[in-house]
Amino acid sequence: MGSNEEPKRSAIVDQPHSESGKATTDAPEPQWADGLRKLYDSVVEEPLPDSFKDLLSKLDDDPDDGKS
């Protein structure tokens, strides 16, 4: 690649997407994609820990609104 050439963009960036957000292509997804999606979904669906809920509640009830 010469200094005046632009780097090639990934084909994934240029793929059109369906309403579900998945790339519309006939190519099969890599094997790891399903596992990664399941892992992400499991983290997103985890309940918020009580300690974090308590912290958010304290921040919401702060009379100073965080101002010093």
N, CA, C, O and CB atoms as a CASP TS submission, in Angstrom:
PFRMAT TS
TARGET T0000
AUTHOR 0000-0000-0000
METHOD Language model
MODEL 1
PARENT N/A
ATOM      1  N   MET     1       0.851  -1.172   0.000  1.00  0.00           N
ATOM      2  CA  MET     1       0.000   0.000   0.000  1.00  0.00           C
ATOM      3  C   MET     1       0.887   1.223   0.000  1.00  0.00           C
ATOM      4  O   MET     1       1.757   1.349   0.862  1.00  0.00           O
ATOM      5  CB  MET     1      -0.963   0.005   1.212  1.00  0.00           C
ATOM      6  N   GLY     2       0.694   2.117  -0.934  1.00  0.00           N
ATOM      7  CA  GLY     2       1.470   3.344  -1.020  1.00  0.00           C
ATOM      8  C   GLY     2       0.957   4.373  -0.042  1.00  0.00           C
ATOM      9  O   GLY     2      -0.079   4.166   0.590  1.00  0.00           O
ATOM     10  N   SER     3       1.649   5.455   0.091  1.00  0.00           N
ATOM     11  CA  SER     3       1.272   6.473   1.063  1.00  0.00           C
ATOM     12  C   SER     3       0.017   7.240   0.653  1.00  0.00           C
ATOM     13  O   SER     3      -0.623   7.859   1.503  1.00  0.00           O
ATOM     14  CB  SER     3       2.415   7.437   1.260  1.00  0.00           C
ATOM     15  N   ASN     4      -0.350   7.215  -0.637  1.00  0.00           N
ATOM     16  CA  ASN     4      -1.530   7.939  -1.099  1.00  0.00           C
ATOM     17  C   ASN     4      -2.787   7.074  -1.135  1.00  0.00           C
ATOM     18  O   ASN     4      -3.873   7.577  -1.421  1.00  0.00           O
ATOM     19  CB  ASN     4      -1.273   8.504  -2.467  1.00  0.00           C
ATOM     20  N   GLU     5      -2.652   5.779  -0.848  1.00  0.00           N
ATOM     21  CA  GLU     5      -3.804   4.892  -0.908  1.00  0.00           C
ATOM     22  C   GLU     5      -4.557   4.928   0.417  1.00  0.00           C
ATOM     23  O   GLU     5      -3.960   5.017   1.490  1.00  0.00           O
ATOM     24  CB  GLU     5      -3.368   3.453  -1.245  1.00  0.00           C
ATOM     25  N   GLU     6      -5.888   4.857   0.315  1.00  0.00           N
ATOM     26  CA  GLU     6      -6.699   4.801   1.518  1.00  0.00           C
ATOM     27  C   GLU     6      -6.747   3.362   2.005  1.00  0.00           C
ATOM     28  O   GLU     6      -6.754   2.441   1.188  1.00  0.00           O
ATOM     29  CB  GLU     6      -8.127   5.352   1.261  1.00  0.00           C
ATOM     30  N   PRO     7      -6.780   3.142   3.332  1.00  0.00           N
ATOM     31  CA  PRO     7      -6.907   1.769   3.825  1.00  0.00           C
ATOM     32  C   PRO     7      -8.276   1.224   3.454  1.00  0.00           C
ATOM     33  O   PRO     7      -9.255   1.969   3.393  1.00  0.00           O
ATOM     34  CB  PRO     7      -6.691   1.704   5.361  1.00  0.00           C
ATOM     35  N   LYS     8      -8.339  -0.076   3.207  1.00  0.00           N
ATOM     36  CA  LYS     8      -9.614  -0.699   2.840  1.00  0.00           C
ATOM     37  C   LYS     8     -10.502  -0.789   4.073  1.00  0.00           C
ATOM     38  O   LYS     8     -10.045  -1.119   5.168  1.00  0.00           O
ATOM     39  CB  LYS     8      -9.391  -2.110   2.221  1.00  0.00           C
ATOM     40  N   ARG     9     -11.774  -0.488   3.871  1.00  0.00           N
ATOM     41  CA  ARG     9     -12.734  -0.598   4.958  1.00  0.00           C
ATOM     42  C   ARG     9     -13.216  -2.021   5.068  1.00  0.00           C
ATOM     43  O   ARG     9     -13.248  -2.755   4.080  1.00  0.00           O
ATOM     44  CB  ARG     9     -13.914   0.354   4.751  1.00  0.00           C
ATOM     45  N   SER    10     -13.585  -2.406   6.247  1.00  0.00           N
ATOM     46  CA  SER    10     -14.086  -3.752   6.483  1.00  0.00           C
ATOM     47  C   SER    10     -15.415  -3.940   5.760  1.00  0.00           C
ATOM     48  O   SER    10     -16.232  -3.020   5.701  1.00  0.00           O
ATOM     49  CB  SER    10     -14.245  -4.022   7.997  1.00  0.00           C
ATOM     50  N   ALA    11     -15.626  -5.120   5.218  1.00  0.00           N
ATOM     51  CA  ALA    11     -16.881  -5.421   4.527  1.00  0.00           C
ATOM     52  C   ALA    11     -18.049  -5.380   5.492  1.00  0.00           C
ATOM     53  O   ALA    11     -19.179  -5.132   5.070  1.00  0.00           O
ATOM     54  CB  ALA    11     -16.810  -6.791   3.847  1.00  0.00           C
ATOM     55  N   ILE    12     -17.814  -5.615   6.775  1.00  0.00           N
ATOM     56  CA  ILE    12     -18.888  -5.604   7.763  1.00  0.00           C
ATOM     57  C   ILE    12     -19.484  -4.206   7.871  1.00  0.00           C
ATOM     58  O   ILE    12     -20.697  -4.070   8.036  1.00  0.00           O
ATOM     59  CB  ILE    12     -18.373  -6.078   9.137  1.00  0.00           C
ATOM     60  N   VAL    13     -18.673  -3.183   7.783  1.00  0.00           N
ATOM     61  CA  VAL    13     -19.146  -1.803   7.892  1.00  0.00           C
ATOM     62  C   VAL    13     -20.081  -1.463   6.743  1.00  0.00           C
ATOM     63  O   VAL    13     -21.044  -0.718   6.925  1.00  0.00           O
ATOM     64  CB  VAL    13     -17.962  -0.827   7.916  1.00  0.00           C
ATOM     65  N   ASP    14     -19.805  -2.005   5.556  1.00  0.00           N
ATOM     66  CA  ASP    14     -20.569  -1.655   4.375  1.00  0.00           C
ATOM     67  C   ASP    14     -21.835  -2.488   4.176  1.00  0.00           C
ATOM     68  O   ASP    14     -22.610  -2.210   3.261  1.00  0.00           O
ATOM     69  CB  ASP    14     -19.703  -1.788   3.182  1.00  0.00           C
ATOM     70  N   GLN    15     -22.063  -3.506   5.015  1.00  0.00           N
ATOM     71  CA  GLN    15     -23.224  -4.369   4.817  1.00  0.00           C
ATOM     72  C   GLN    15     -24.497  -3.664   5.274  1.00  0.00           C
ATOM     73  O   GLN    15     -24.514  -3.020   6.323  1.00  0.00           O
ATOM     74  CB  GLN    15     -23.047  -5.696   5.573  1.00  0.00           C
ATOM     75  N   PRO    16     -25.562  -3.786   4.483  1.00  0.00           N
ATOM     76  CA  PRO    16     -26.844  -3.240   4.940  1.00  0.00           C
ATOM     77  C   PRO    16     -27.363  -4.058   6.111  1.00  0.00           C
ATOM     78  O   PRO    16     -27.049  -5.242   6.235  1.00  0.00           O
ATOM     79  CB  PRO    16     -27.881  -3.225   3.790  1.00  0.00           C
ATOM     80  N   HIS    17     -28.152  -3.434   6.964  1.00  0.00           N
ATOM     81  CA  HIS    17     -28.688  -4.117   8.136  1.00  0.00           C
ATOM     82  C   HIS    17     -30.205  -4.189   8.066  1.00  0.00           C
ATOM     83  O   HIS    17     -30.864  -3.292   7.541  1.00  0.00           O
ATOM     84  CB  HIS    17     -28.249  -3.408   9.421  1.00  0.00           C
ATOM     85  N   SER    18     -30.738  -5.263   8.600  1.00  0.00           N
ATOM     86  CA  SER    18     -32.181  -5.431   8.670  1.00  0.00           C
ATOM     87  C   SER    18     -32.700  -4.686   9.892  1.00  0.00           C
ATOM     88  O   SER    18     -31.920  -4.104  10.644  1.00  0.00           O
ATOM     89  CB  SER    18     -32.570  -6.936   8.726  1.00  0.00           C
ATOM     90  N   GLU    19     -34.008  -4.703  10.090  1.00  0.00           N
ATOM     91  CA  GLU    19     -34.598  -4.021  11.239  1.00  0.00           C
ATOM     92  C   GLU    19     -34.134  -4.631  12.549  1.00  0.00           C
ATOM     93  O   GLU    19     -34.113  -3.941  13.568  1.00  0.00           O
ATOM     94  CB  GLU    19     -36.113  -4.066  11.158  1.00  0.00           C
ATOM     95  N   SER    20     -33.759  -5.912  12.553  1.00  0.00           N
ATOM     96  CA  SER    20     -33.299  -6.562  13.780  1.00  0.00           C
ATOM     97  C   SER    20     -31.889  -6.140  14.138  1.00  0.00           C
ATOM     98  O   SER    20     -31.408  -6.469  15.222  1.00  0.00           O
ATOM     99  CB  SER    20     -33.364  -8.071  13.637  1.00  0.00           C
ATOM    100  N   GLY    21     -31.206  -5.410  13.242  1.00  0.00           N
ATOM    101  CA  GLY    21     -29.867  -4.953  13.518  1.00  0.00           C
ATOM    102  C   GLY    21     -28.797  -5.889  13.012  1.00  0.00           C
ATOM    103  O   GLY    21     -27.612  -5.560  13.068  1.00  0.00           O
ATOM    104  N   LYS    22     -29.191  -7.059  12.514  1.00  0.00           N
ATOM    105  CA  LYS    22     -28.213  -8.001  11.987  1.00  0.00           C
ATOM    106  C   LYS    22     -27.880  -7.634  10.552  1.00  0.00           C
ATOM    107  O   LYS    22     -28.729  -7.136   9.812  1.00  0.00           O
ATOM    108  CB  LYS    22     -28.737  -9.450  12.071  1.00  0.00           C
ATOM    109  N   ALA    23     -26.652  -7.881  10.173  1.00  0.00           N
ATOM    110  CA  ALA    23     -26.244  -7.633   8.795  1.00  0.00           C
ATOM    111  C   ALA    23     -27.019  -8.558   7.877  1.00  0.00           C
ATOM    112  O   ALA    23     -27.163  -9.748   8.160  1.00  0.00           O
ATOM    113  CB  ALA    23     -24.716  -7.831   8.617  1.00  0.00           C
ATOM    114  N   THR    24     -27.515  -8.017   6.786  1.00  0.00           N
ATOM    115  CA  THR    24     -28.260  -8.827   5.831  1.00  0.00           C
ATOM    116  C   THR    24     -27.283  -9.395   4.820  1.00  0.00           C
ATOM    117  O   THR    24     -26.863  -8.711   3.887  1.00  0.00           O
ATOM    118  CB  THR    24     -29.373  -7.999   5.127  1.00  0.00           C
ATOM    119  N   THR    25     -26.932 -10.644   5.017  1.00  0.00           N
ATOM    120  CA  THR    25     -26.005 -11.320   4.125  1.00  0.00           C
ATOM    121  C   THR    25     -26.322 -12.804   4.134  1.00  0.00           C
ATOM    122  O   THR    25     -26.889 -13.319   5.097  1.00  0.00           O
ATOM    123  CB  THR    25     -24.533 -11.063   4.541  1.00  0.00           C
ATOM    124  N   ASP    26     -25.960 -13.482   3.071  1.00  0.00           N
ATOM    125  CA  ASP    26     -26.195 -14.915   3.010  1.00  0.00           C
ATOM    126  C   ASP    26     -25.057 -15.699   3.654  1.00  0.00           C
ATOM    127  O   ASP    26     -25.182 -16.909   3.847  1.00  0.00           O
ATOM    128  CB  ASP    26     -26.377 -15.351   1.568  1.00  0.00           C
ATOM    129  N   ALA    27     -23.958 -15.044   3.990  1.00  0.00           N
ATOM    130  CA  ALA    27     -22.814 -15.714   4.591  1.00  0.00           C
ATOM    131  C   ALA    27     -23.154 -16.134   6.022  1.00  0.00           C
ATOM    132  O   ALA    27     -23.768 -15.362   6.759  1.00  0.00           O
ATOM    133  CB  ALA    27     -21.569 -14.796   4.571  1.00  0.00           C
ATOM    134  N   PRO    28     -22.765 -17.339   6.421  1.00  0.00           N
ATOM    135  CA  PRO    28     -23.036 -17.777   7.796  1.00  0.00           C
ATOM    136  C   PRO    28     -22.194 -16.980   8.795  1.00  0.00           C
ATOM    137  O   PRO    28     -21.089 -16.538   8.479  1.00  0.00           O
ATOM    138  CB  PRO    28     -22.753 -19.289   7.947  1.00  0.00           C
ATOM    139  N   GLU    29     -22.731 -16.803  10.000  1.00  0.00           N
ATOM    140  CA  GLU    29     -21.988 -16.113  11.042  1.00  0.00           C
ATOM    141  C   GLU    29     -20.873 -17.032  11.541  1.00  0.00           C
ATOM    142  O   GLU    29     -21.000 -18.255  11.473  1.00  0.00           O
ATOM    143  CB  GLU    29     -22.928 -15.686  12.210  1.00  0.00           C
ATOM    144  N   PRO    30     -19.803 -16.459  12.033  1.00  0.00           N
ATOM    145  CA  PRO    30     -18.746 -17.300  12.611  1.00  0.00           C
ATOM    146  C   PRO    30     -19.292 -18.079  13.805  1.00  0.00           C
ATOM    147  O   PRO    30     -20.261 -17.652  14.433  1.00  0.00           O
ATOM    148  CB  PRO    30     -17.527 -16.438  13.040  1.00  0.00           C
ATOM    149  N   GLN    31     -18.690 -19.196  14.115  1.00  0.00           N
ATOM    150  CA  GLN    31     -19.166 -20.054  15.201  1.00  0.00           C
ATOM    151  C   GLN    31     -19.146 -19.341  16.540  1.00  0.00           C
ATOM    152  O   GLN    31     -19.998 -19.609  17.387  1.00  0.00           O
ATOM    153  CB  GLN    31     -18.327 -21.311  15.281  1.00  0.00           C
ATOM    154  N   TRP    32     -18.220 -18.464  16.748  1.00  0.00           N
ATOM    155  CA  TRP    32     -18.106 -17.798  18.039  1.00  0.00           C
ATOM    156  C   TRP    32     -19.162 -16.723  18.235  1.00  0.00           C
ATOM    157  O   TRP    32     -19.391 -16.295  19.367  1.00  0.00           O
ATOM    158  CB  TRP    32     -16.738 -17.193  18.184  1.00  0.00           C
ATOM    159  N   ALA    33     -19.811 -16.274  17.170  1.00  0.00           N
ATOM    160  CA  ALA    33     -20.758 -15.159  17.266  1.00  0.00           C
ATOM    161  C   ALA    33     -21.948 -15.500  18.157  1.00  0.00           C
ATOM    162  O   ALA    33     -22.388 -14.664  18.946  1.00  0.00           O
ATOM    163  CB  ALA    33     -21.249 -14.766  15.878  1.00  0.00           C
ATOM    164  N   ASP    34     -22.472 -16.714  18.039  1.00  0.00           N
ATOM    165  CA  ASP    34     -23.629 -17.106  18.847  1.00  0.00           C
ATOM    166  C   ASP    34     -23.255 -17.158  20.325  1.00  0.00           C
ATOM    167  O   ASP    34     -24.014 -16.699  21.179  1.00  0.00           O
ATOM    168  CB  ASP    34     -24.175 -18.474  18.386  1.00  0.00           C
ATOM    169  N   GLY    35     -22.082 -17.719  20.624  1.00  0.00           N
ATOM    170  CA  GLY    35     -21.639 -17.784  22.016  1.00  0.00           C
ATOM    171  C   GLY    35     -21.420 -16.397  22.608  1.00  0.00           C
ATOM    172  O   GLY    35     -21.768 -16.141  23.761  1.00  0.00           O
ATOM    173  N   LEU    36     -20.842 -15.511  21.814  1.00  0.00           N
ATOM    174  CA  LEU    36     -20.614 -14.151  22.281  1.00  0.00           C
ATOM    175  C   LEU    36     -21.940 -13.430  22.516  1.00  0.00           C
ATOM    176  O   LEU    36     -22.083 -12.689  23.488  1.00  0.00           O
ATOM    177  CB  LEU    36     -19.757 -13.377  21.272  1.00  0.00           C
ATOM    178  N   ARG    37     -22.900 -13.647  21.630  1.00  0.00           N
ATOM    179  CA  ARG    37     -24.224 -13.028  21.784  1.00  0.00           C
ATOM    180  C   ARG    37     -24.912 -13.539  23.050  1.00  0.00           C
ATOM    181  O   ARG    37     -25.522 -12.759  23.782  1.00  0.00           O
ATOM    182  CB  ARG    37     -25.107 -13.315  20.546  1.00  0.00           C
ATOM    183  N   LYS    38     -24.816 -14.849  23.311  1.00  0.00           N
ATOM    184  CA  LYS    38     -25.426 -15.424  24.521  1.00  0.00           C
ATOM    185  C   LYS    38     -24.777 -14.863  25.778  1.00  0.00           C
ATOM    186  O   LYS    38     -25.468 -14.564  26.752  1.00  0.00           O
ATOM    187  CB  LYS    38     -25.307 -16.958  24.510  1.00  0.00           C
ATOM    188  N   LEU    39     -23.453 -14.718  25.765  1.00  0.00           N
ATOM    189  CA  LEU    39     -22.748 -14.162  26.914  1.00  0.00           C
ATOM    190  C   LEU    39     -23.192 -12.723  27.159  1.00  0.00           C
ATOM    191  O   LEU    39     -23.473 -12.344  28.296  1.00  0.00           O
ATOM    192  CB  LEU    39     -21.224 -14.227  26.699  1.00  0.00           C
ATOM    193  N   TYR    40     -23.254 -11.927  26.108  1.00  0.00           N
ATOM    194  CA  TYR    40     -23.685 -10.530  26.232  1.00  0.00           C
ATOM    195  C   TYR    40     -25.106 -10.459  26.793  1.00  0.00           C
ATOM    196  O   TYR    40     -25.381  -9.685  27.710  1.00  0.00           O
ATOM    197  CB  TYR    40     -23.612  -9.813  24.860  1.00  0.00           C
ATOM    198  N   ASP    41     -26.005 -11.272  26.234  1.00  0.00           N
ATOM    199  CA  ASP    41     -27.395 -11.266  26.695  1.00  0.00           C
ATOM    200  C   ASP    41     -27.496 -11.656  28.166  1.00  0.00           C
ATOM    201  O   ASP    41     -28.303 -11.089  28.903  1.00  0.00           O
ATOM    202  CB  ASP    41     -28.240 -12.215  25.845  1.00  0.00           C
ATOM    203  N   SER    42     -26.677 -12.628  28.602  1.00  0.00           N
ATOM    204  CA  SER    42     -26.738 -13.057  30.002  1.00  0.00           C
ATOM    205  C   SER    42     -26.280 -11.941  30.936  1.00  0.00           C
ATOM    206  O   SER    42     -26.816 -11.798  32.034  1.00  0.00           O
ATOM    207  CB  SER    42     -25.876 -14.312  30.218  1.00  0.00           C
ATOM    208  N   VAL    43     -25.298 -11.152  30.516  1.00  0.00           N
ATOM    209  CA  VAL    43     -24.829 -10.044  31.341  1.00  0.00           C
ATOM    210  C   VAL    43     -25.882  -8.945  31.391  1.00  0.00           C
ATOM    211  O   VAL    43     -26.131  -8.373  32.452  1.00  0.00           O
ATOM    212  CB  VAL    43     -23.496  -9.489  30.801  1.00  0.00           C
ATOM    213  N   VAL    44     -26.493  -8.649  30.268  1.00  0.00           N
ATOM    214  CA  VAL    44     -27.514  -7.601  30.210  1.00  0.00           C
ATOM    215  C   VAL    44     -28.719  -7.970  31.077  1.00  0.00           C
ATOM    216  O   VAL    44     -29.330  -7.097  31.693  1.00  0.00           O
ATOM    217  CB  VAL    44     -27.959  -7.362  28.753  1.00  0.00           C
ATOM    218  N   GLU    45     -29.058  -9.242  31.126  1.00  0.00           N
ATOM    219  CA  GLU    45     -30.238  -9.690  31.856  1.00  0.00           C
ATOM    220  C   GLU    45     -29.989  -9.901  33.345  1.00  0.00           C
ATOM    221  O   GLU    45     -30.928 -10.194  34.085  1.00  0.00           O
ATOM    222  CB  GLU    45     -30.745 -10.961  31.255  1.00  0.00           C
ATOM    223  N   GLU    46     -28.739  -9.759  33.805  1.00  0.00           N
ATOM    224  CA  GLU    46     -28.451  -9.933  35.226  1.00  0.00           C
ATOM    225  C   GLU    46     -29.159  -8.854  36.022  1.00  0.00           C
ATOM    226  O   GLU    46     -29.216  -7.700  35.596  1.00  0.00           O
ATOM    227  CB  GLU    46     -26.930  -9.894  35.493  1.00  0.00           C
ATOM    228  N   PRO    47     -29.698  -9.219  37.171  1.00  0.00           N
ATOM    229  CA  PRO    47     -30.343  -8.206  38.005  1.00  0.00           C
ATOM    230  C   PRO    47     -29.307  -7.254  38.600  1.00  0.00           C
ATOM    231  O   PRO    47     -28.148  -7.620  38.792  1.00  0.00           O
ATOM    232  CB  PRO    47     -31.158  -8.872  39.127  1.00  0.00           C
ATOM    233  N   LEU    48     -29.737  -6.052  38.883  1.00  0.00           N
ATOM    234  CA  LEU    48     -28.870  -5.049  39.485  1.00  0.00           C
ATOM    235  C   LEU    48     -28.628  -5.428  40.947  1.00  0.00           C
ATOM    236  O   LEU    48     -29.593  -5.677  41.671  1.00  0.00           O
ATOM    237  CB  LEU    48     -29.496  -3.619  39.369  1.00  0.00           C
ATOM    238  N   PRO    49     -27.383  -5.480  41.404  1.00  0.00           N
ATOM    239  CA  PRO    49     -27.117  -5.826  42.812  1.00  0.00           C
ATOM    240  C   PRO    49     -27.754  -4.808  43.756  1.00  0.00           C
ATOM    241  O   PRO    49     -27.850  -3.624  43.434  1.00  0.00           O
ATOM    242  CB  PRO    49     -25.594  -5.903  43.072  1.00  0.00           C
ATOM    243  N   ASP    50     -28.192  -5.284  44.931  1.00  0.00           N
ATOM    244  CA  ASP    50     -28.835  -4.403  45.905  1.00  0.00           C
ATOM    245  C   ASP    50     -27.922  -3.249  46.318  1.00  0.00           C
ATOM    246  O   ASP    50     -28.390  -2.127  46.512  1.00  0.00           O
ATOM    247  CB  ASP    50     -29.250  -5.198  47.136  1.00  0.00           C
ATOM    248  N   SER    51     -26.642  -3.515  46.451  1.00  0.00           N
ATOM    249  CA  SER    51     -25.719  -2.448  46.863  1.00  0.00           C
ATOM    250  C   SER    51     -25.674  -1.332  45.815  1.00  0.00           C
ATOM    251  O   SER    51     -25.553  -0.157  46.161  1.00  0.00           O
ATOM    252  CB  SER    51     -24.300  -3.019  47.092  1.00  0.00           C
ATOM    253  N   PHE    52     -25.771  -1.701  44.540  1.00  0.00           N
ATOM    254  CA  PHE    52     -25.766  -0.698  43.480  1.00  0.00           C
ATOM    255  C   PHE    52     -27.091   0.069  43.477  1.00  0.00           C
ATOM    256  O   PHE    52     -27.106   1.281  43.259  1.00  0.00           O
ATOM    257  CB  PHE    52     -25.518  -1.361  42.103  1.00  0.00           C
ATOM    258  N   LYS    53     -28.202  -0.633  43.716  1.00  0.00           N
ATOM    259  CA  LYS    53     -29.501   0.036  43.811  1.00  0.00           C
ATOM    260  C   LYS    53     -29.494   1.044  44.961  1.00  0.00           C
ATOM    261  O   LYS    53     -30.002   2.157  44.829  1.00  0.00           O
ATOM    262  CB  LYS    53     -30.636  -0.999  44.009  1.00  0.00           C
ATOM    263  N   ASP    54     -28.900   0.627  46.112  1.00  0.00           N
ATOM    264  CA  ASP    54     -28.831   1.522  47.264  1.00  0.00           C
ATOM    265  C   ASP    54     -28.011   2.768  46.948  1.00  0.00           C
ATOM    266  O   ASP    54     -28.388   3.879  47.323  1.00  0.00           O
ATOM    267  CB  ASP    54     -28.233   0.794  48.467  1.00  0.00           C
ATOM    268  N   LEU    55     -26.888   2.579  46.254  1.00  0.00           N
ATOM    269  CA  LEU    55     -26.046   3.712  45.883  1.00  0.00           C
ATOM    270  C   LEU    55     -26.798   4.672  44.962  1.00  0.00           C
ATOM    271  O   LEU    55     -26.735   5.887  45.147  1.00  0.00           O
ATOM    272  CB  LEU    55     -24.761   3.221  45.202  1.00  0.00           C
ATOM    273  N   LEU    56     -27.505   4.132  43.976  1.00  0.00           N
ATOM    274  CA  LEU    56     -28.280   4.991  43.069  1.00  0.00           C
ATOM    275  C   LEU    56     -29.372   5.736  43.823  1.00  0.00           C
ATOM    276  O   LEU    56     -29.648   6.902  43.541  1.00  0.00           O
ATOM    277  CB  LEU    56     -28.902   4.158  41.935  1.00  0.00           C
ATOM    278  N   SER    57     -29.990   5.057  44.783  1.00  0.00           N
ATOM    279  CA  SER    57     -31.033   5.691  45.582  1.00  0.00           C
ATOM    280  C   SER    57     -30.466   6.848  46.394  1.00  0.00           C
ATOM    281  O   SER    57     -31.078   7.912  46.485  1.00  0.00           O
ATOM    282  CB  SER    57     -31.694   4.668  46.509  1.00  0.00           C
ATOM    283  N   LYS    58     -29.285   6.632  46.987  1.00  0.00           N
ATOM    284  CA  LYS    58     -28.644   7.699  47.765  1.00  0.00           C
ATOM    285  C   LYS    58     -28.292   8.881  46.869  1.00  0.00           C
ATOM    286  O   LYS    58     -28.445  10.034  47.272  1.00  0.00           O
ATOM    287  CB  LYS    58     -27.377   7.171  48.468  1.00  0.00           C
ATOM    288  N   LEU    59     -27.832   8.606  45.686  1.00  0.00           N
ATOM    289  CA  LEU    59     -27.490   9.689  44.772  1.00  0.00           C
ATOM    290  C   LEU    59     -28.729  10.460  44.342  1.00  0.00           C
ATOM    291  O   LEU    59     -28.679  11.681  44.195  1.00  0.00           O
ATOM    292  CB  LEU    59     -26.765   9.142  43.549  1.00  0.00           C
ATOM    293  N   ASP    60     -29.848   9.756  44.137  1.00  0.00           N
ATOM    294  CA  ASP    60     -31.098  10.422  43.760  1.00  0.00           C
ATOM    295  C   ASP    60     -31.643  11.270  44.901  1.00  0.00           C
ATOM    296  O   ASP    60     -32.253  12.313  44.664  1.00  0.00           O
ATOM    297  CB  ASP    60     -32.142   9.391  43.336  1.00  0.00           C
ATOM    298  N   ASP    61     -31.425  10.828  46.142  1.00  0.00           N
ATOM    299  CA  ASP    61     -31.980  11.536  47.306  1.00  0.00           C
ATOM    300  C   ASP    61     -31.060  12.611  47.842  1.00  0.00           C
ATOM    301  O   ASP    61     -31.396  13.257  48.835  1.00  0.00           O
ATOM    302  CB  ASP    61     -32.285  10.559  48.404  1.00  0.00           C
ATOM    303  N   ASP    62     -29.897  12.831  47.214  1.00  0.00           N
ATOM    304  CA  ASP    62     -28.926  13.808  47.684  1.00  0.00           C
ATOM    305  C   ASP    62     -29.524  15.213  47.576  1.00  0.00           C
ATOM    306  O   ASP    62     -29.836  15.667  46.475  1.00  0.00           O
ATOM    307  CB  ASP    62     -27.605  13.705  46.875  1.00  0.00           C
ATOM    308  N   PRO    63     -29.689  15.912  48.722  1.00  0.00           N
ATOM    309  CA  PRO    63     -30.294  17.245  48.700  1.00  0.00           C
ATOM    310  C   PRO    63     -29.433  18.283  47.997  1.00  0.00           C
ATOM    311  O   PRO    63     -29.949  19.291  47.514  1.00  0.00           O
ATOM    312  CB  PRO    63     -30.570  17.699  50.104  1.00  0.00           C
ATOM    313  N   ASP    64     -28.130  18.048  47.934  1.00  0.00           N
ATOM    314  CA  ASP    64     -27.237  19.022  47.293  1.00  0.00           C
ATOM    315  C   ASP    64     -27.115  18.784  45.792  1.00  0.00           C
ATOM    316  O   ASP    64     -26.476  19.572  45.095  1.00  0.00           O
ATOM    317  CB  ASP    64     -25.853  18.968  47.934  1.00  0.00           C
ATOM    318  N   ASP    65     -27.712  17.722  45.288  1.00  0.00           N
ATOM    319  CA  ASP    65     -27.599  17.356  43.878  1.00  0.00           C
ATOM    320  C   ASP    65     -26.145  17.234  43.446  1.00  0.00           C
ATOM    321  O   ASP    65     -25.813  17.497  42.290  1.00  0.00           O
ATOM    322  CB  ASP    65     -28.313  18.382  43.009  1.00  0.00           C
ATOM    323  N   GLY    66     -25.275  16.833  44.376  1.00  0.00           N
ATOM    324  CA  GLY    66     -23.877  16.640  44.032  1.00  0.00           C
ATOM    325  C   GLY    66     -23.083  17.922  43.962  1.00  0.00           C
ATOM    326  O   GLY    66     -21.919  17.902  43.563  1.00  0.00           O
ATOM    327  N   LYS    67     -23.683  19.040  44.341  1.00  0.00           N
ATOM    328  CA  LYS    67     -22.970  20.320  44.291  1.00  0.00           C
ATOM    329  C   LYS    67     -22.231  20.552  45.597  1.00  0.00           C
ATOM    330  O   LYS    67     -22.732  20.196  46.664  1.00  0.00           O
ATOM    331  CB  LYS    67     -23.944  21.485  44.009  1.00  0.00           C
ATOM    332  N   SER    68     -21.068  21.134  45.526  1.00  0.00           N
ATOM    333  CA  SER    68     -20.273  21.410  46.735  1.00  0.00           C
ATOM    334  C   SER    68     -20.481  22.820  47.204  1.00  0.00           C
ATOM    335  O   SER    68     -19.894  23.230  48.205  1.00  0.00           O
ATOM    336  CB  SER    68     -18.791  21.169  46.481  1.00  0.00           C
TER
END
